[in-house]
Amino acid sequence: MPDESAVTEGPREEAVDASVMEDAGVRELAAQFEEEKPGRRITGPVDVGVTAVAALAALLVLRQVFRPLAQGSQYYLVIFLGLVLPLVFVLYPSGIRFRRRHADAAPQDGPVLGGGPTAGDWVLAAVALVTCLYPVLPFQHGYDGFLDRQGLLEPLDVVMGAALLVLVVEACRRTTGWVLPVVCALFLAYDYYGGLLPQGWEIAHAGLDFDQIVDALYNSPSGFYGTPLDVAASYIVLFTIYGAVLDLSGAGAFFVELSVAAFRRSRSAAGRTAVASGFLLGTVSGSGAATTVSIGAVTWPILRRAGYPAERAGGMLAAAGVGAILSPPTLGAAAFIIAEYLDVSYLKVLGWATVPTILYYLGILLSVEIDARRFGARAVHLRVPAAGSLLLRFGYHFLSLIVIIVLLALGRSATQAVVWATLLAAVLSVLDRRHRLTPRRLVEALAAGIRGVLPVVAVCAAAGVITASTTKTGLGPQLSSLMVGWAQALATGHTAVVALTAVFAAIAMTLLGLAIPVTASFIIGWVILGQALLDLGISEPATAMFIFYFAVLSEATPPTALASVAAAAVTGGRVFPTMWQTLRYALPAYLVPIAFVVTPAGQGLLGIGGWDRVTFALAASAVGVLALSVAAGGWFTGIGVASVVPRVLAGLAAGALLWLDLWTVAAGVVLLALAGLLVFLSPRRSSRANPDLAANPERVVRDGSAADGGGRLRGPADARGDL
């Protein structure tokens, strides 16, 4: 892989080096804007010990794929949680500062560096180890005896279970913040005090005593060791290890350089490069914010030289980063939970996501083309190796991704497919001397995979509180009945009720996702909101994917929009304008899920219903996305500037096209054609909203931009100053 390529424009050159993604400053900047909080950077013996334990946990995970423990999956989850939960307290600071006796004493904890673990952290790690492994220790007849006591826990069982509850909630707080622990506390309060609610209320129940709550959490398949943790320990961790191996083997840098090389002669090449980089890099990252920062570190200097304003470029980068979580073959963590909840193969979930992914990136690319023309972006000539030569030299990085799809198609499990893909990626790394995985680096990759999944494990274990509560109290069906009742009170007719319920669910998922990580947001949405859609006759695949998309889109939704905040930190743009630009680029992702829940042929968007329905849904929705881009971007592709009236017509056309009925699609096509005719007849159709932009691209970079004249990315401390 070439060490460096260059961007040339007149007499000026600007370096573009994909290896900047591996810089520690870029990684720290990415960590600040992920849903999970950044951990400590530890060194010395503590780092060696953590690496050893994490690598041991990774080996246990790999062994479980081919030689499962004879005692069953719950036994495996007990061991797995016992290995990884103590690491949370070692690697993640408490964030709580106590009054220091000496004014010059150094703080114990910090956001990223944070010093080493405190004495309290070590105590919590030790207690976590004991409470997690207590069910399998040789006390009171061991693991079999523990299972036999289900529903009749002994006092020591209750003490251990209560301690583990506190530790799981604290681990969740350290890794994701206060919101999810508060939600868990509300569910626990509902469990305990539900009997005090007026019995006329639909959500009232008999109430549970403390022993019953602990039993449901500690010794039940719906609690800590339920489906969420099972998915994290069986699927998500394997894909995290795979991503770490790919990253260390140089795949991330290759994907970005290939994107740069593929689009080097067009005026919209800079935007296309950013979008393609986000799509490819998502196979390595799996995080919207991390992908945004990684591609922004490389492509923002190119976008700046092409004439993109900082906020518009930031919106594009954030939308591309979020799209990485929505795209096969490595969807977000919640996709594995979908496969487990619905008892289907992961390949089927990938099939459901294919058409929405095509539509999502079609919307982004159309917006890129519109911006390049409407705002006068100019071609940036890239002096890089040809894409063909890069593919010949480093195209082997795609082989492991192909292996996953092939093995899934052949009927192998997702766990086995990703393990073989990981082994292949490790073996192929010997073809690149700079990124060869020596035994030491391979151990580091295994440990990095476990470290990367720690926040997900904490969230999934804490989600057991929610799933156990809804199972024991019947809260899910009760809330779904209330939601359907509200919709029926406001609308008549089945279609109207379904549409209104879908809107309620979308709003609830969006609000939930603003403060809770994607995985937890999906779990809560499925057990509470999903039941309402299922009760109205919506199929399980449509309901699950609807909730999945709105859980993921929280990273692009104001006012939090972590991916947008990360993009603004890279470009130096204003935060809220960047969020709105992200929303404009990602708009199809908000409307398509509603389409496949509400509309007559909507399931065709999930690849369900035969080729005729799928083809009709894809074609109509693609034209609908085109109409959306015209309405949102103010430019009719291939014609020119769209004024207010054509934009309104295009918006109406998008709504009609996305309804996916033959007559509404025909009406939408007519409306879009009328909008195009008005644009064609307009005397200002070829004018640009900002014609002098290309002549003076430096004007788009406001004071304090994140890139200086030479394209140098500022460090995290500099970027934080703009926020």
C-alpha positions in Angstrom: 0.0 0.0 0.0 1.5 3.4 -0.8 2.6 5.4 2.1 1.4 8.6 0.7 -0.6 10.1 -2.1 -1.1 13.6 -3.0 -3.9 16.0 -4.0 -2.8 18.5 -6.6 -4.6 21.6 -7.6 -2.7 24.3 -9.6 0.6 25.0 -7.9 -0.6 23.7 -4.6 -0.4 20.1 -3.3 -2.0 18.7 -0.2 -1.0 15.4 1.3 -3.6 12.7 1.8 -2.4 9.8 3.9 -4.8 7.1 5.0 -2.5 6.0 7.7 -3.5 9.1 9.7 -6.5 7.0 10.9 -4.1 5.0 13.0 -2.8 8.1 14.7 -3.5 8.1 18.5 -5.0 11.6 18.3 -7.5 10.5 15.8 -8.5 7.4 17.8 -8.9 9.5 21.0 -11.1 12.0 19.1 -13.2 9.2 17.9 -13.5 7.7 21.4 -14.9 11.0 22.7 -18.0 10.9 20.5 -18.9 7.2 20.6 -22.0 6.3 22.6 -19.7 4.4 25.0 -17.4 6.5 27.1 -13.7 6.3 26.5 -11.7 4.1 28.8 -8.3 4.5 30.5 -5.1 4.2 28.6 -3.1 1.9 30.8 0.5 0.9 30.7 3.0 -1.4 32.4 2.0 -4.5 34.3 -1.6 -3.6 34.5 -1.8 -3.4 30.7 0.0 -6.8 30.4 -2.5 -8.4 32.8 -5.5 -6.9 31.1 -4.2 -8.1 27.7 -3.7 -11.6 29.1 -7.2 -11.8 30.6 -8.8 -10.3 27.5 -6.9 -12.7 25.2 -8.0 -15.6 27.4 -11.6 -14.5 27.1 -11.2 -14.3 23.3 -9.9 -17.8 23.2 -12.8 -19.0 25.3 -15.2 -17.3 22.8 -13.4 -19.0 19.9 -13.5 -22.4 21.6 -17.2 -22.1 22.3 -17.8 -21.8 18.5 -16.5 -25.3 17.7 -16.5 -27.1 21.1 -19.3 -25.6 23.2 -19.0 -26.2 27.0 -21.0 -29.4 27.9 -22.8 -27.6 30.8 -24.8 -25.4 28.3 -24.9 -21.9 27.1 -25.8 -20.3 30.4 -22.8 -21.9 32.0 -20.7 -20.3 29.3 -22.3 -16.9 29.8 -21.4 -17.1 33.6 -17.8 -17.8 32.8 -17.7 -15.1 30.0 -19.2 -12.5 32.3 -16.8 -13.4 35.0 -13.9 -12.7 32.7 -15.0 -9.5 31.2 -17.0 -7.6 33.8 -14.0 -7.1 36.1 -12.2 -5.6 33.2 -14.8 -2.8 33.0 -13.8 -1.6 36.5 -10.1 -1.8 35.6 -10.4 0.0 32.2 -13.2 2.5 32.8 -12.9 5.2 35.5 -15.7 6.0 37.8 -15.9 9.6 36.8 -16.6 10.5 40.5 -14.1 12.8 42.1 -13.7 13.1 45.9 -12.3 16.0 47.8 -8.5 15.7 47.9 -6.5 16.4 51.0 -3.7 18.1 49.1 -4.4 20.7 46.5 -1.6 19.5 44.4 -2.7 15.9 44.3 -3.2 14.4 40.9 -6.7 13.4 39.9 -7.3 9.7 39.9 -9.7 9.5 37.0 -9.9 11.3 33.7 -11.8 11.0 30.4 -9.2 9.1 28.4 -5.8 8.8 30.1 -7.3 8.7 33.6 -4.2 7.3 35.4 -4.3 3.7 36.7 -7.1 1.9 38.5 -7.8 3.1 42.0 -8.0 0.8 45.1 -11.8 1.0 44.8 -11.7 -0.1 41.2 -9.7 -3.2 42.2 -12.1 -4.0 45.0 -15.1 -3.8 42.6 -13.2 -5.9 40.0 -12.6 -8.6 42.7 -16.2 -8.5 43.9 -17.4 -8.8 40.3 -15.2 -11.8 39.7 -16.7 -13.6 42.8 -20.3 -12.7 42.2 -20.1 -13.6 38.5 -18.4 -17.0 39.1 -20.4 -17.8 42.3 -23.0 -20.0 40.4 -20.2 -22.3 39.1 -18.0 -22.4 42.2 -18.1 -25.7 44.2 -20.4 -24.4 46.9 -23.8 -25.9 47.7 -23.6 -28.6 45.0 -22.1 -26.3 42.3 -23.8 -25.1 39.2 -26.4 -27.9 39.1 -27.4 -27.1 42.7 -27.6 -23.4 41.8 -30.0 -24.1 39.0 -32.1 -26.4 41.2 -32.6 -23.5 43.6 -34.4 -21.4 40.9 -37.4 -19.8 42.6 -36.1 -20.8 46.0 -32.9 -18.9 46.4 -30.9 -19.2 49.6 -29.8 -16.0 51.5 -26.3 -16.2 50.1 -27.7 -16.5 46.6 -29.8 -13.3 47.1 -26.7 -11.5 48.5 -24.6 -12.5 45.5 -27.4 -11.7 43.0 -28.0 -8.3 44.6 -24.3 -7.5 44.5 -24.1 -8.5 40.8 -27.1 -6.2 40.1 -25.3 -3.2 41.6 -22.1 -4.0 39.8 -23.8 -4.5 36.4 -25.6 -1.2 36.7 -22.4 0.5 37.8 -20.5 -1.0 34.9 -23.2 0.3 32.5 -22.9 3.8 34.1 -19.2 3.8 33.6 -19.3 2.8 30.0 -22.5 4.6 28.8 -23.5 7.2 31.3 -26.4 7.7 33.7 -29.4 7.3 31.4 -29.6 3.5 31.1 -29.0 2.9 34.8 -31.8 5.3 35.6 -34.1 3.4 33.2 -33.1 0.1 35.0 -33.9 1.7 38.4 -37.3 2.7 37.1 -38.0 -0.8 36.0 -36.9 -2.2 39.3 -39.1 0.2 41.2 -42.0 -0.8 39.0 -41.3 -4.5 39.8 -41.2 -3.8 43.5 -43.9 -1.2 43.9 -46.2 -2.2 41.1 -48.7 -3.7 43.6 -49.2 -0.2 45.1 -50.5 1.2 41.8 -54.3 1.7 41.5 -55.6 -1.7 40.3 -57.7 0.0 37.7 -54.6 0.9 35.8 -53.7 -1.4 33.0 -50.0 -1.5 34.0 -50.7 -2.4 37.6 -49.6 -5.8 38.9 -49.4 -7.8 42.1 -45.8 -6.7 42.9 -42.7 -8.7 43.3 -40.6 -9.1 46.5 -36.9 -8.6 46.5 -36.0 -12.3 46.4 -38.2 -12.8 43.3 -36.6 -9.9 41.5 -33.1 -11.2 42.2 -34.1 -14.7 41.2 -35.5 -13.4 37.9 -32.2 -11.6 37.2 -29.6 -14.0 38.6 -31.1 -17.5 38.1 -33.4 -17.1 35.1 -32.8 -17.2 31.3 -34.6 -13.8 31.0 -32.2 -11.9 33.3 -28.5 -11.2 33.2 -27.9 -14.3 31.2 -30.7 -13.8 28.7 -30.7 -13.3 25.0 -28.9 -9.9 24.9 -25.8 -11.1 26.8 -25.9 -14.4 24.8 -25.8 -12.4 21.6 -23.0 -10.2 22.8 -20.9 -13.2 24.0 -21.6 -15.4 21.0 -21.9 -13.0 18.0 -20.9 -9.5 18.7 -17.6 -10.3 20.3 -16.6 -12.4 17.3 -17.3 -9.6 14.9 -15.4 -7.2 17.2 -12.4 -9.5 17.1 -12.7 -9.7 13.3 -12.8 -5.9 13.0 -9.7 -5.6 15.2 -7.8 -8.1 13.1 -8.9 -6.3 9.9 -7.9 -3.0 11.3 -4.4 -4.1 12.4 -3.9 -5.8 9.0 -4.2 -2.5 7.3 -7.7 -3.0 5.7 -9.0 0.3 7.0 -6.3 2.4 5.3 -6.7 0.4 2.1 -10.4 1.0 2.0 -10.0 4.7 2.2 -7.2 4.9 -0.3 -9.2 2.8 -2.7 -12.1 5.2 -2.4 -9.8 8.2 -3.0 -8.4 6.5 -6.1 -11.7 5.5 -7.5 -13.2 9.0 -7.8 -10.4 11.3 -8.7 -11.5 13.1 -11.9 -15.1 14.4 -11.2 -16.3 17.6 -9.6 -18.2 15.4 -7.1 -15.3 13.1 -6.6 -14.5 14.5 -3.1 -18.1 13.7 -1.9 -18.2 10.3 -3.5 -14.9 9.5 -1.8 -16.2 10.3 1.6 -19.3 8.2 1.1 -17.5 5.2 -0.3 -14.9 5.4 2.5 -17.7 5.3 5.1 -19.3 2.3 3.5 -16.1 0.3 3.3 -14.7 1.4 6.6 -17.8 0.4 8.4 -16.8 -3.2 8.0 -13.8 -2.5 10.3 -15.3 0.1 12.7 -18.9 -0.8 13.5 -19.4 2.6 15.2 -20.9 5.6 13.4 -18.9 8.2 15.4 -15.6 6.3 15.0 -16.2 5.8 11.3 -17.0 9.5 10.9 -13.8 10.6 12.5 -11.6 8.1 10.7 -12.9 9.0 7.2 -13.0 12.7 8.1 -9.3 12.7 9.1 -8.5 11.7 5.5 -11.2 13.2 3.4 -11.9 16.6 5.0 -8.8 18.2 3.5 -10.1 17.0 0.1 -13.6 18.2 0.7 -12.2 21.6 1.9 -10.1 22.0 -1.3 -13.1 21.1 -3.4 -15.1 24.0 -1.9 -17.4 22.3 0.6 -18.4 24.4 3.6 -17.4 22.9 6.9 -21.0 22.2 8.0 -22.1 20.6 4.7 -19.0 18.4 4.7 -19.5 17.4 8.3 -23.1 16.4 7.5 -21.9 14.2 4.7 -19.2 12.6 6.8 -21.7 11.9 9.6 -24.3 10.4 7.3 -21.7 8.2 5.7 -20.4 7.1 9.1 -23.9 6.2 10.4 -24.6 4.4 7.1 -21.8 2.0 8.0 -23.9 0.6 10.9 -26.8 0.0 8.5 -24.8 -1.8 5.8 -24.1 -5.5 5.2 -22.2 -7.6 5.8 -21.4 -6.3 9.3 -24.5 -4.6 10.6 -24.7 -3.1 14.1 -24.9 -5.2 17.2 -28.7 -5.1 17.3 -28.9 -7.0 14.1 -27.6 -10.2 15.8 -30.2 -9.7 18.5 -32.8 -9.6 15.7 -31.6 -12.9 14.4 -31.8 -14.4 17.9 -35.2 -13.0 18.8 -36.8 -14.1 15.5 -34.9 -17.4 15.3 -33.6 -16.8 11.8 -30.2 -16.9 10.2 -28.0 -13.8 10.2 -27.9 -14.1 6.4 -31.7 -13.5 6.3 -31.2 -10.3 8.4 -28.6 -9.2 5.9 -31.1 -9.8 3.1 -33.7 -7.7 4.8 -31.2 -4.9 5.1 -30.0 -4.9 1.5 -32.6 -2.8 -0.3 -32.8 -0.2 2.5 -29.0 0.1 2.3 -29.2 0.7 -1.4 -31.8 3.4 -0.9 -29.9 5.0 1.9 -26.7 5.4 -0.1 -28.6 6.4 -3.2 -30.0 9.3 -1.2 -26.6 10.3 0.0 -25.0 10.1 -3.4 -27.8 12.1 -5.0 -27.3 14.8 -2.3 -23.6 14.7 -3.1 -24.2 15.3 -6.8 -26.7 18.1 -6.0 -24.3 19.9 -3.7 -21.4 19.6 -6.1 -23.5 21.4 -8.8 -25.6 23.8 -6.8 -22.8 25.1 -4.7 -20.1 25.0 -7.3 -17.7 22.4 -6.0 -14.7 22.0 -8.2 -12.8 19.0 -9.3 -9.8 18.1 -7.1 -7.2 16.2 -9.1 -5.7 13.4 -7.0 -2.3 12.1 -7.7 -2.7 8.6 -6.4 -2.1 5.1 -7.7 -4.8 3.8 -10.0 -7.6 1.9 -8.3 -6.7 -1.2 -10.4 -3.2 -1.3 -9.1 -4.4 -0.9 -5.5 -6.9 -3.7 -6.0 -4.2 -6.0 -7.5 -1.8 -5.3 -4.6 -4.2 -5.1 -1.6 -7.5 -6.4 -2.9 -7.1 -9.5 -0.7 -8.6 -7.5 2.1 -12.0 -8.1 0.5 -11.6 -11.9 0.6 -12.5 -12.3 4.3 -15.7 -10.3 3.7 -16.6 -12.5 0.8 -15.9 -15.6 2.8 -18.5 -14.5 5.4 -21.2 -14.2 2.8 -20.2 -17.4 1.0 -20.2 -19.5 4.2 -23.5 -18.0 5.3 -25.0 -18.9 1.9 -23.7 -22.4 2.3 -25.6 -22.8 5.6 -22.7 -22.3 8.1 -23.5 -20.4 11.2 -22.6 -16.7 11.5 -20.2 -17.5 14.4 -18.3 -20.1 12.3 -18.3 -17.9 9.2 -16.7 -14.9 11.1 -14.1 -17.1 12.8 -12.9 -18.5 9.5 -12.9 -15.0 8.0 -10.8 -13.8 11.0 -8.3 -16.6 10.5 -8.1 -15.8 6.7 -7.6 -12.1 7.4 -4.8 -12.9 9.9 -3.1 -15.3 7.4 -3.4 -12.8 4.5 -1.8 -10.0 6.6 1.6 -11.6 5.8 1.3 -10.1 2.3 1.8 -6.6 3.8 5.1 -6.3 5.6 4.0 -3.1 7.5 0.8 -4.7 8.9 1.9 -8.4 9.3 0.2 -10.0 12.3 3.0 -11.5 14.3 2.0 -13.7 17.3 2.3 -10.6 19.6 0.1 -8.5 17.3 -2.4 -11.3 17.0 -2.7 -11.4 20.8 -3.1 -7.6 20.8 -5.9 -8.0 18.2 -7.7 -10.6 20.3 -7.4 -8.4 23.4 -8.6 -5.4 21.4 -11.7 -7.3 20.3 -12.6 -8.0 23.9 -11.9 -4.5 25.0 -14.1 -3.1 22.2 -17.0 -5.3 23.3 -16.9 -4.4 27.1 -19.5 -1.5 26.8 -21.8 -3.7 24.8 -21.5 -6.5 27.4 -22.3 -4.0 30.2 -25.4 -2.7 28.2 -26.6 -6.2 27.4 -26.3 -7.4 31.0 -28.1 -4.3 32.2 -30.8 -4.9 29.5 -31.5 -8.1 31.4 -33.2 -6.0 34.0 -35.6 -4.7 31.4 -36.3 -8.0 29.8 -36.8 -9.8 33.1 -39.1 -7.0 34.3 -41.4 -7.1 31.3 -41.4 -10.9 31.4 -42.4 -11.2 35.1 -44.9 -8.3 35.1 -46.4 -8.5 31.6 -45.6 -4.8 31.1 -44.8 -5.1 27.3 -48.3 -6.3 26.2 -49.9 -3.7 28.6 -48.0 -0.8 27.1 -48.6 -2.0 23.5 -52.3 -2.1 24.3 -52.2 1.4 25.5 -50.4 2.7 22.4 -52.8 0.9 20.0 -55.7 2.4 22.0 -54.3 5.9 21.6 -54.0 5.4 17.9 -57.5 4.0 17.6 -58.8 7.0 19.6 -57.2 9.4 17.1 -57.9 7.6 13.8 -60.4 5.3 12.1 -59.6 2.5 9.7 -56.8 -0.1 10.1 -54.3 1.6 7.8 -54.6 4.9 9.6 -54.2 3.2 13.0 -51.1 1.4 11.8 -49.7 4.6 10.3 -50.3 6.5 13.5 -48.9 3.7 15.7 -45.8 3.6 13.5 -45.3 7.4 13.9 -45.7 7.0 17.7 -43.2 4.2 17.7 -40.8 6.2 15.5 -41.0 9.2 17.8 -40.5 7.0 20.9 -37.5 5.2 19.4 -36.0 8.5 18.4 -36.3 10.0 21.8 -35.1 6.8 23.4 -32.1 6.6 21.2 -31.0 10.2 22.0 -29.8 9.1 25.4 -29.4 5.3 25.3 -27.0 3.2 23.1 -28.3 1.5 20.0 -28.3 -2.0 21.5 -30.2 -1.1 24.6 -32.6 1.1 22.6 -33.4 -1.8 20.3 -34.1 -4.2 23.2 -36.4 -1.7 25.0 -38.1 -0.9 21.7 -38.6 -4.5 20.8 -40.1 -5.6 24.2 -42.4 -2.6 24.5 -43.1 -0.9 21.2 -42.6 -3.9 18.9 -45.5 -5.7 20.5 -47.9 -2.9 19.5 -46.9 -3.2 15.8 -47.2 -7.0 16.0 -50.7 -6.7 17.5 -51.7 -4.7 14.5 -50.7 -7.5 12.1 -47.3 -6.2 11.1 -44.9 -9.0 10.4 -42.0 -9.8 12.7 -39.3 -8.9 10.1 -40.8 -5.6 9.3 -41.3 -4.7 13.0 -37.8 -5.8 14.0 -36.1 -3.8 11.1 -38.3 -0.8 11.8 -37.1 -0.7 15.4 -33.5 -1.4 14.4 -33.3 1.5 11.9 -34.7 4.0 14.3 -32.4 2.8 17.1 -29.4 3.3 14.8 -30.6 6.7 13.5 -30.2 8.2 17.0 -26.6 8.9 16.0 -27.8 11.2 13.3 -30.8 12.8 15.1 -30.6 16.2 16.7 -30.1 17.4 19.4 -27.5 14.8 20.4 -26.4 13.2 17.0 -23.0 12.0 18.2 -21.8 11.3 14.7 -22.6 14.9 13.7 -20.8 16.3 16.8 -17.8 14.2 15.9 -17.9 15.4 12.3 -18.1 19.1 13.5 -15.0 18.5 15.7 -13.1 17.3 12.6 -14.2 20.0 10.2 -14.4 22.9 12.7 -18.0 23.5 11.6 -20.8 24.7 13.9 -22.4 21.8 15.6 -26.2 22.3 15.1 -25.9 23.3 11.4 -23.8 20.1 10.9 -26.6 18.1 12.6 -29.3 19.5 10.2 -27.0 18.8 7.2 -26.7 15.2 8.5 -30.4 15.0 8.7 -30.8 16.1 5.1 -28.3 13.5 3.8 -29.9 10.7 5.9 -33.5 11.6 5.2 -34.4 8.4 3.3 -33.4 6.3 6.3 -36.2 7.9 8.3 -38.9 7.4 5.7 -38.1 4.0 4.3 -38.7 2.1 7.6 -42.1 3.7 7.9 -42.8 2.6 4.3 -42.1 -1.0 4.9 -44.3 -1.1 8.0 -47.3 0.9 6.7 -47.5 0.7 2.9 -49.2 -2.1 0.9 -46.1 -3.4 -0.8 -43.7 -2.3 1.9 -42.3 -5.8 2.7 -40.8 -5.8 -0.8 -38.2 -3.3 0.6 -37.1 -6.2 2.9 -36.8 -8.6 0.0 -40.0 -10.4 1.0 -42.8 -11.3 -1.4 -41.3 -12.5 -4.6 -39.2 -10.7 -7.3 -42.1 -8.8 -8.7 -42.9 -7.1 -5.4 -39.2 -6.5 -4.6 -38.5 -5.0 -8.0 -41.6 -2.8 -7.8 -40.7 -1.6 -4.3 -37.1 -0.9 -5.2 -37.8 0.9 -8.4 -40.6 3.1 -6.9 -38.6 3.8 -3.7 -35.5 4.8 -5.8 -37.6 7.3 -7.7 -39.1 8.4 -4.4 -35.6 9.0 -3.0 -34.7 11.0 -6.1 -37.8 13.2 -5.5 -36.8 13.6 -1.8 -33.3 14.8 -2.9 -34.9 17.4 -5.2 -37.1 18.6 -2.4 -34.4 18.8 0.2 -31.5 19.9 -2.0 -33.2 22.4 -4.3 -31.7 21.0 -7.5 -33.2 18.7 -10.1 -30.5 16.3 -11.2 -29.6 16.7 -14.8 -31.7 19.9 -15.2 -30.8 22.7 -12.7 -31.9 24.8 -9.7 -35.4 24.0 -8.3 -37.4 26.9 -7.0 -40.1 26.6 -4.2 -42.9 25.3 -6.4 -40.9 22.4 -8.0 -39.5 21.5 -4.6 -43.0 21.3 -3.1 -44.2 19.1 -6.0 -41.1 16.9 -5.6 -41.9 16.5 -1.9 -45.5 15.5 -2.7 -44.2 13.1 -5.3 -41.8 11.5 -2.8 -44.7 10.8 -0.4 -46.8 9.3 -3.2 -44.0 7.2 -4.5 -43.0 5.8 -1.1 -46.6 4.7 -0.4 -45.8 1.9 -2.8 -49.3 1.5 -4.3 -49.6 1.3 -8.1 -51.9 4.3 -8.3 -49.9 6.5 -5.9 -46.7 5.6 -7.6 -48.2 6.7 -11.0 -49.3 9.9 -9.4 -45.9 10.5 -7.9 -44.2 10.0 -11.2 -46.5 12.6 -12.8 -45.8 15.1 -10.0 -42.1 14.6 -10.3 -42.2 14.9 -14.1 -44.2 18.2 -13.7 -41.6 19.4 -11.2 -38.8 18.6 -13.7 -40.7 20.4 -16.5 -41.0 23.6 -14.3 -37.3 23.4 -13.5 -36.5 23.0 -17.2 -38.6 26.0 -18.2 -37.2 28.2 -15.4 -34.8 30.9 -16.7 -32.5 30.4 -13.6 -32.2 26.6 -13.9 -28.4 26.7 -14.7 -27.5 29.3 -12.1 -25.6 28.4 -9.0 -26.5 29.4 -5.5 -22.9 30.2 -4.7 -21.0 30.7 -8.0 -17.9 32.2 -6.5 -17.3 29.3 -4.2 -15.1 27.4 -6.6 -13.0 30.4 -7.2 -12.2 30.9 -3.6 -12.6 27.7 -1.6 -10.8 29.1 1.4 -13.9 31.2 2.2 -15.8 28.1 3.2 -13.4 27.5 6.1 -14.4 29.7 9.0 -11.9 30.9 11.6 -10.9 28.1 13.8 -11.3 25.4 11.1 -10.1 22.0 12.1 -7.7 21.9 9.1 -5.1 24.5 8.5 -3.8 25.6 5.1 -1.8 22.4 4.7 -4.6 20.1 5.7 -3.2 19.2 9.1 -5.9 17.7 11.4 -5.9 19.3 14.7 -5.6 17.3 17.9 -8.5 16.4 20.2 -7.8 19.3 22.6 -8.0 21.8 19.7 -11.2 20.3 18.4 -12.9 20.4 21.8 -12.5 24.1 21.9 -15.1 24.6 19.1 -17.7 22.7 21.0 
